[in-house]
């Protein structure tokens, strides 16, 4: 403010601008200090709530699949993987073969078409 007081009235717009900047800096400083104090009050509550959530989370259950189901999923994955790499007309041929002769024959054909 000392610089603003030394300016003559001829430079009045500069005095207003300097005062405005100082006022804005003061407003920002007050806002930041209020945010810091709010975070200080909130930190203990967040620490206890996050620790409680971590303990309360149950571990993921292990999927119990029969060997037959695992084999079916593996065949399904192979079929879908080979089908993904084919063009639409080739996909249609493989799907038609799957309906008539089964998945294993369709996988063999898709593997052949992909190569």
VOPAGU-2260 file (C-alpha; in pm, 1 decimal, decimal comma):
REM VOPAGU-2260
SITE   aa  ch    i         X         Y         Z
SITE  UNK   A    0       0,0       0,0       0,0
SITE  UNK   A    1     298,1     233,4      42,6
SITE  UNK   A    2     350,5     245,3    -332,7
SITE  UNK   A    3     -16,9     326,3    -385,9
SITE  UNK   A    4      -2,8     611,2    -134,3
SITE  UNK   A    5     298,2     775,0    -305,3
SITE  UNK   A    6     129,0     801,7    -645,9
SITE  UNK   A    7      -7,8    1139,9    -740,4
SITE  UNK   A    8    -368,3    1202,0    -837,2
SITE  UNK   A    9    -263,3    1220,2   -1200,3
SITE  UNK   A   10    -204,8     842,8   -1185,7
SITE  UNK   A   11    -536,3     772,1   -1011,8
SITE  UNK   A   12    -624,0     469,4   -1226,7
SITE  UNK   A   13    -301,3     299,0   -1117,9
SITE  UNK   A   14    -393,6     355,0    -752,4
SITE  UNK   A   15    -732,1     189,3    -806,0
SITE  UNK   A   16    -574,8    -100,6    -994,3
SITE  UNK   A   17    -310,4    -159,1    -722,3
SITE  UNK   A   18    -577,3    -146,1    -451,7
SITE  UNK   A   19    -792,5    -389,6    -645,6
SITE  UNK   A   20    -504,6    -635,4    -685,1
SITE  UNK   A   21    -420,9    -612,6    -315,8
SITE  UNK   A   22    -785,5    -668,3    -227,3
SITE  UNK   A   23    -808,0    -973,7    -455,0
SITE  UNK   A   24    -490,5   -1119,3    -303,6
SITE  UNK   A   25    -634,5   -1068,8      45,2
SITE  UNK   A   26    -959,6   -1241,4     -58,1
SITE  UNK   A   27    -767,9   -1537,7    -203,4
SITE  UNK   A   28    -548,9   -1562,7     107,3
SITE  UNK   A   29    -856,8   -1565,8     333,2
SITE  UNK   A   30   -1026,3   -1829,7     118,5
SITE  UNK   A   31    -719,2   -2054,0     123,0
SITE  UNK   A   32    -684,7   -2024,1     498,5
SITE  UNK   A   33   -1049,4   -2121,6     543,3
SITE  UNK   A   34   -1000,3   -2424,1     314,5
SITE  UNK   A   35    -694,7   -2529,1     516,2
SITE  UNK   A   36    -881,2   -2500,4     844,9
SITE  UNK   A   37   -1175,2   -2697,6     702,8
SITE  UNK   A   38    -939,8   -2974,1     587,1
SITE  UNK   A   39    -776,3   -2979,5     931,0
SITE  UNK   A   40   -1117,7   -3032,5    1091,4
SITE  UNK   A   41   -1213,4   -3294,9     833,4
SITE  UNK   A   42    -890,7   -3499,5     835,2
SITE  UNK   A   43    -961,1   -3700,6    1155,0
SITE  UNK   A   44   -1309,2   -3795,3    1034,8
SITE  UNK   A   45   -1176,1   -3908,2     696,2
SITE  UNK   A   46    -898,5   -4111,5     856,5
SITE  UNK   A   47   -1139,9   -4305,4    1076,2
SITE  UNK   A   48   -1399,8   -4358,9     804,4
SITE  UNK   A   49   -1151,7   -4486,1     545,1
SITE  UNK   A   50    -995,0   -4726,5     795,8
SITE  UNK   A   51   -1340,0   -4862,3     881,1
SITE  UNK   A   52   -1428,2   -4915,2     515,4
SITE  UNK   A   53   -1107,0   -5105,3     448,0
SITE  UNK   A   54   -1179,2   -5346,4     732,2
SITE  UNK   A   55   -1544,8   -5384,3     643,6
SITE  UNK   A   56   -1480,8   -5482,9     281,9
SITE  UNK   A   57   -1527,8   -5854,2     245,7
SITE  UNK   A   58   -1278,3   -6056,4      44,3
SITE  UNK   A   59   -1387,4   -6174,5    -297,7
SITE  UNK   A   60   -1545,7   -6512,7    -290,1
SITE  UNK   A   61   -1372,9   -6789,1    -476,0
SITE  UNK   A   62   -1579,1   -6918,7    -764,2
SITE  UNK   A   63   -1651,5   -7289,4    -732,7
SITE  UNK   A   64   -1674,4   -7431,6   -1080,5
SITE  UNK   A   65   -1692,9   -7795,9   -1169,6
SITE  UNK   A   66   -1433,5   -7937,5   -1407,5
SITE  UNK   A   67   -1706,7   -7978,2   -1668,3
SITE  UNK   A   68   -1801,4   -7609,3   -1641,0
SITE  UNK   A   69   -1435,2   -7502,1   -1660,5
SITE  UNK   A   70   -1389,1   -7706,4   -1976,8
SITE  UNK   A   71   -1703,1   -7553,5   -2128,8
SITE  UNK   A   72   -1579,2   -7202,1   -2050,3
SITE  UNK   A   73   -1243,2   -7279,6   -2208,1
SITE  UNK   A   74   -1408,2   -7404,8   -2528,0
SITE  UNK   A   75   -1636,5   -7100,3   -2533,4
SITE  UNK   A   76   -1334,7   -6869,4   -2498,8
SITE  UNK   A   77   -1152,4   -7044,6   -2780,6
SITE  UNK   A   78   -1456,4   -7020,7   -3005,5
SITE  UNK   A   79   -1510,5   -6652,5   -2934,3
SITE  UNK   A   80   -1139,8   -6575,1   -2972,7
SITE  UNK   A   81   -1115,8   -6736,6   -3313,6
SITE  UNK   A   82   -1445,6   -6586,2   -3426,1
SITE  UNK   A   83   -1332,7   -6235,9   -3334,8
SITE  UNK   A   84   -1048,9   -6242,9   -3586,5
SITE  UNK   A   85   -1266,5   -6344,8   -3880,6
SITE  UNK   A   86   -1450,8   -6129,9   -4132,4
SITE  UNK   A   87   -1833,0   -6133,5   -4125,4
SITE  UNK   A   88   -1880,8   -6381,1   -4412,6
SITE  UNK   A   89   -1632,1   -6620,0   -4251,5
SITE  UNK   A   90   -1804,0   -6576,2   -3915,0
SITE  UNK   A   91   -2135,8   -6671,6   -4074,3
SITE  UNK   A   92   -1982,5   -6993,9   -4216,6
SITE  UNK   A   93   -1835,9   -7086,3   -3876,8
SITE  UNK   A   94   -2163,5   -7016,7   -3696,4
SITE  UNK   A   95   -2353,9   -7230,0   -3945,1
SITE  UNK   A   96   -2106,6   -7515,2   -3892,0
SITE  UNK   A   97   -2139,7   -7479,1   -3514,7
SITE  UNK   A   98   -2515,1   -7530,8   -3541,3
SITE  UNK   A   99   -2481,8   -7839,0   -3762,1
SITE  UNK   A  100   -2165,9   -8015,0   -3637,8
SITE  UNK   A  101   -2087,4   -7858,5   -3298,6
SITE  UNK   A  102   -1845,9   -7621,8   -3133,8
SITE  UNK   A  103   -1529,0   -7828,2   -3174,8
SITE  UNK   A  104   -1574,5   -7854,1   -3551,5
SITE  UNK   A  105   -1646,9   -7479,2   -3566,0
SITE  UNK   A  106   -1326,9   -7404,0   -3371,1
SITE  UNK   A  107   -1124,9   -7619,2   -3610,0
SITE  UNK   A  108   -1274,0   -7442,9   -3911,0
SITE  UNK   A  109   -1222,2   -7096,6   -3758,1
SITE  UNK   A  110    -860,7   -7183,5   -3679,1
SITE  UNK   A  111    -813,2   -7292,8   -4040,9
SITE  UNK   A  112    -976,2   -6977,2   -4178,8
SITE  UNK   A  113    -771,0   -6752,8   -3949,1
SITE  UNK   A  114    -442,4   -6902,3   -4068,0
